[in-house]
Amino acid sequence: MDSRKRRDGAYLDQLGTYYPSHKPATVKISEEKAVEWLKKGAQPSETVRSILSKQGILAKWDAQKKGKGEQEAQNRADQVKAAATARTLAKLAAPKGKKPQTSEPAA
């Protein structure tokens, strides 16, 4: 959102959509648009940073900034996204009031 606009003002670009009625809730993000805005210097909020991280977009962006190849960057993004999906599924499968048991590698 453009900070120069009023609170309910015009958005600069739509990067994705959120479907809260799906179980689990679904987030669809345009990776190309997100990376394009990060290249331009966009500073995501904490919430957006969390979403981009769970989608593996920040991992891919970080790998690209460090000069790693496109394939290596995509592999890292896929690993992060798979780990986030596993955590979400474990939370859904765990009985109420108990912490889920996950066995994921440390990043």
Secondary structure as UniProt FT lines:
FT   TURN            3..4
FT   TURN            7..8
FT   STRAND          16..19
FT   TURN            20..21
FT   STRAND          26..29
FT   HELIX           31..39
FT   TURN            40..41
FT   HELIX           46..54
FT   TURN            55..56
FT   HELIX           57..65
FT   TURN            66..67
FT   HELIX           70..93
FT   TURN            96..97
//
